């Protein structure tokens, strides 16, 4: 019954999966795997309080369920219990596939928090996750002190931007081969740093913690505004293929702004921040008098200069949102519920980025309605 439930989940039939897990528990109330399934269904429905109850039932039966603790971390984050979520997230290193995702764990011991160590920090997960957690690298350098050192294994598209970061560590270019390890005593994954540093969840290092090339930003603004003082609003409408529910069509974005802009922010000009857009999207931007900035992006340093040239940004949940927040740019984030747990439940703000405000689309709401709200927001019309 549990196996069937997970098959039904994969097929998108949450109601049938819930029945299967419930039937399993009716026969075997102490079956931990069924409780995990119930928790996964609740989390999928954004009912993270119920998910947490189910995961804790499962762990009460079998405390060794590492996948359950990893799943519980997601619900804890959604509920705003960030420090507990960081603790449970460390179980990701013990999962069966961890050896392929975190190879340095096998070659070097994990940093234990002591000063004076030589620490290799390796990247993990997506660009948005990396940008979100770069803020902890200067804290690591402070903890290690003058007798220690750290280097960050950095993906090439982020290298120029990270080098400009105040308090940036030494960088090693991430590639297909593992870096040379003799210069290090230990390792840490980037997303483990807040846990290893013992950072309180109410004392996150605040943005801005990244900075753009100011000369490039000024030149872009002068070019885009054409000598005038029109508001420049950046837009990003498509997330990665990892979760297509986060994306909205460009035409929907442009239509929503066209309907609102004249009454709310006369003269506003839209700047597309999307890289690798289609020919049809390029044509649509040109027809509407919008700027295709993304065509010139080769790295996140290019994206940062463009973002710093803007008055505000309206975007879906993608790396652009994290970069805008890390730079301190006024940002309206559009979320399709249920959203990624990092944005927590029901909040219109986020402890991660002080300059960000969140609009959430319910299942009953249209993207057009949400974008109309975005166009009305003061930071967009500024």
Beta strands, then each sheet from edge to edge (+ up, - down):
strand 1: 109-110
strand 2: 118-122
strand 3: 149-154
strand 4: 170-173
strand 5: 186-189
strand 6: 232-236
strand 7: 269-272
strand 8: 291-292
strand 9: 312-316
strand 10: 331-336
strand 11: 356-361
sheet 1: 1+ 5+ 2+ 3+ 4+
sheet 2: 8+ 7+ 6+ 9+ 10+ 11+
end
